[in-house]
Amino acid sequence: MATVIAFVGSPRKGGNTDTLVKAVLEGAAAQGAETRLHYLNDLSIRGCQGCDTCKREGACVIQDDMTPLYDEIFHADGIVIGSPIYACYFSAQTKLLIDRWYALFDDNLVSRVSAGKRFGLVVTYGDAGEDVYNGAINSLVPIIQLMAPAFLDTVVLPGTTDKDSATRNPEALRRARLLGERLASG
């Protein structure tokens, strides 16, 4: 059975990012996957200290809510990162998660995570343009590519002018569920 884990980087539970990430997990569960959802805003994750201990010892020395997430990342078949765009970039909660992924790589930026994981990105923002924040989205792609993913797919929902925009968008929900199916089945 596949395992798909998701990280919601929005502080707004029930908002657009959360709604779409849950739809991704519904799609994965429909394929028989075990799913887990983590709200980053509820966790205490400190920023990377740049100490490079992880490079020498193979693990991050910071003991916080990120510590058990490393194990989940190592064992998951599929990983979903959901974030709204704030101030032209991912939320601070999402950025903390990604910065702490530094510990997932050795000194030569070779991933300690097994190749072949499946990744999904869910991105929401208020601007109506489809590609307004491609720069932000594309900045995360090289980090994921270092992990030699089996695939990476993205669901982007622009024009989220209120908290319920995703709920009223059947096409975005359909795309999110399809992403979940792919994360679960390869």
C-alpha positions as CSV (number, residue, x, y, z in Angstrom):
1,M,0.0,0.0,0.0
2,A,1.3,3.4,-0.9
3,T,1.7,6.2,1.6
4,V,1.0,9.8,0.7
5,I,1.8,12.6,3.1
6,A,0.8,16.2,2.7
7,F,2.0,19.5,4.2
8,V,-0.4,22.4,4.3
9,G,1.5,25.7,4.5
10,S,-1.5,27.9,4.9
11,P,-2.5,29.1,8.3
12,R,-6.2,29.1,7.1
13,K,-7.7,25.7,7.8
14,G,-10.6,25.1,5.5
15,G,-9.2,27.7,3.0
16,N,-8.3,27.2,-0.6
17,T,-4.9,25.5,-0.1
18,D,-6.3,23.2,2.5
19,T,-9.3,22.3,0.4
20,L,-7.2,21.3,-2.6
21,V,-4.7,19.4,-0.6
22,K,-7.5,17.4,1.0
23,A,-8.8,16.7,-2.5
24,V,-5.4,15.4,-3.5
25,L,-5.5,13.1,-0.4
26,E,-9.0,11.9,-1.3
27,G,-7.8,10.9,-4.7
28,A,-4.8,9.0,-3.2
29,A,-7.1,7.3,-0.6
30,A,-9.5,6.3,-3.4
31,Q,-6.5,4.3,-4.9
32,G,-5.9,2.6,-1.6
33,A,-3.2,4.8,-0.2
34,E,-2.6,5.6,3.4
35,T,-2.7,9.3,3.8
36,R,-1.4,11.8,6.4
37,L,-2.0,15.5,6.6
38,H,0.2,18.0,8.5
39,Y,-0.7,21.6,9.1
40,L,2.6,23.4,9.3
41,N,1.1,26.3,11.2
42,D,0.3,24.0,14.1
43,L,3.8,22.7,14.3
44,S,6.9,24.2,16.0
45,I,9.6,24.2,13.3
46,R,12.6,26.3,13.7
47,G,14.6,27.7,10.8
48,C,17.7,26.0,9.6
49,Q,20.7,27.2,11.5
50,G,23.2,26.6,8.7
51,C,25.5,24.7,11.1
52,D,26.1,21.9,8.6
53,T,25.9,19.2,11.3
54,C,23.5,17.3,9.1
55,K,26.2,17.1,6.5
56,R,28.7,15.5,8.9
57,E,26.3,13.4,11.0
58,G,23.5,12.6,8.6
59,A,20.7,14.2,10.6
60,C,19.5,17.6,11.7
61,V,20.5,18.4,15.3
62,I,17.4,20.6,15.9
63,Q,14.9,18.7,17.9
64,D,11.5,20.1,17.2
65,D,8.3,19.1,15.3
66,M,10.3,18.6,12.1
67,T,12.2,15.7,13.6
68,P,9.5,13.0,13.2
69,L,8.6,14.4,9.7
70,Y,12.0,13.4,8.4
71,D,11.1,9.8,9.0
72,E,7.7,10.2,7.2
73,I,9.4,11.8,4.2
74,F,11.9,9.0,4.0
75,H,9.1,6.4,4.0
76,A,6.4,8.1,1.9
77,D,5.7,7.1,-1.6
78,G,4.1,10.5,-2.4
79,I,4.6,13.9,-0.9
80,V,2.3,16.9,-1.4
81,I,3.3,20.5,-0.5
82,G,0.5,23.0,-0.5
83,S,1.0,26.7,0.0
84,P,-0.6,29.9,-0.8
85,I,1.5,32.7,-2.3
86,Y,2.1,35.5,0.1
87,A,4.3,38.5,-0.9
88,C,5.2,36.8,-4.2
89,Y,6.5,33.6,-2.5
90,F,5.4,30.6,-0.6
91,S,4.1,31.1,3.0
92,A,6.7,31.4,5.8
93,Q,5.4,28.0,7.2
94,T,6.2,26.4,3.8
95,K,9.6,28.0,3.6
96,L,10.6,26.7,7.0
97,L,9.7,23.2,5.9
98,I,11.7,23.5,2.7
99,D,14.7,25.1,4.4
100,R,14.9,22.2,6.8
101,W,15.0,19.8,3.9
102,Y,18.7,20.8,3.7
103,A,19.3,17.9,6.1
104,L,18.0,15.5,3.4
105,F,21.1,16.0,1.3
106,D,24.8,15.1,1.9
107,D,27.7,17.5,1.4
108,N,27.6,17.0,-2.4
109,L,23.8,17.6,-2.5
110,V,23.1,14.0,-3.1
111,S,19.8,13.1,-1.7
112,R,19.5,10.7,1.3
113,V,15.9,10.1,0.3
114,S,15.4,7.2,-2.1
115,A,14.8,8.1,-5.7
116,G,11.4,7.5,-7.3
117,K,9.1,9.4,-4.9
118,R,6.2,11.1,-6.4
119,F,5.7,14.8,-5.6
120,G,2.7,17.2,-5.9
121,L,2.6,20.9,-5.4
122,V,-0.6,22.7,-4.7
123,V,-0.4,26.5,-5.0
124,T,-3.1,29.1,-4.6
125,Y,-3.1,32.9,-4.9
126,G,-5.4,35.8,-5.3
127,D,-4.1,37.2,-8.6
128,A,-6.1,36.1,-11.6
129,G,-3.1,35.4,-13.9
130,E,-2.3,31.8,-14.6
131,D,1.4,32.2,-14.6
132,V,2.0,35.2,-12.4
133,Y,4.0,33.2,-9.8
134,N,5.8,30.7,-11.9
135,G,9.1,32.1,-10.6
136,A,8.1,31.1,-7.1
137,I,6.8,27.7,-8.1
138,N,9.8,27.0,-10.3
139,S,12.2,27.9,-7.5
140,L,11.1,24.8,-5.6
141,V,11.5,22.5,-8.6
142,P,15.3,22.1,-8.4
143,I,15.1,21.1,-4.7
144,I,12.7,18.4,-5.6
145,Q,14.6,17.3,-8.7
146,L,17.7,16.7,-6.5
147,M,15.6,13.9,-4.9
148,A,15.3,12.2,-8.3
149,P,11.5,12.1,-8.2
150,A,9.4,9.6,-10.3
151,F,7.3,12.6,-11.2
152,L,6.3,16.1,-10.1
153,D,3.0,17.6,-10.9
154,T,1.4,20.9,-9.9
155,V,-2.1,22.1,-9.3
156,V,-2.3,25.9,-9.4
157,L,-5.5,27.8,-8.6
158,P,-5.2,31.6,-9.3
159,G,-8.0,34.1,-8.5
160,T,-8.7,32.8,-5.0
161,T,-10.4,36.0,-3.9
162,D,-12.1,34.5,-0.9
163,K,-11.7,31.5,1.4
164,D,-14.2,29.3,-0.6
165,S,-12.8,29.8,-4.1
166,A,-11.5,26.3,-4.4
167,T,-14.7,24.7,-3.0
168,R,-16.6,26.4,-5.9
169,N,-14.2,25.3,-8.6
170,P,-15.0,21.7,-9.6
171,E,-12.2,21.7,-12.3
172,A,-9.5,22.5,-9.7
173,L,-11.0,19.9,-7.3
174,R,-11.0,17.3,-10.2
175,R,-7.3,18.1,-11.0
176,A,-6.4,17.8,-7.4
177,R,-8.0,14.4,-7.0
178,L,-6.3,13.2,-10.2
179,L,-3.0,14.3,-8.8
180,G,-3.7,12.2,-5.7
181,E,-4.5,9.2,-7.8
182,R,-1.2,9.6,-9.6
183,L,0.7,10.0,-6.3
184,A,-0.8,6.8,-5.0
185,S,-0.5,4.6,-8.1
186,G,2.6,5.9,-9.9
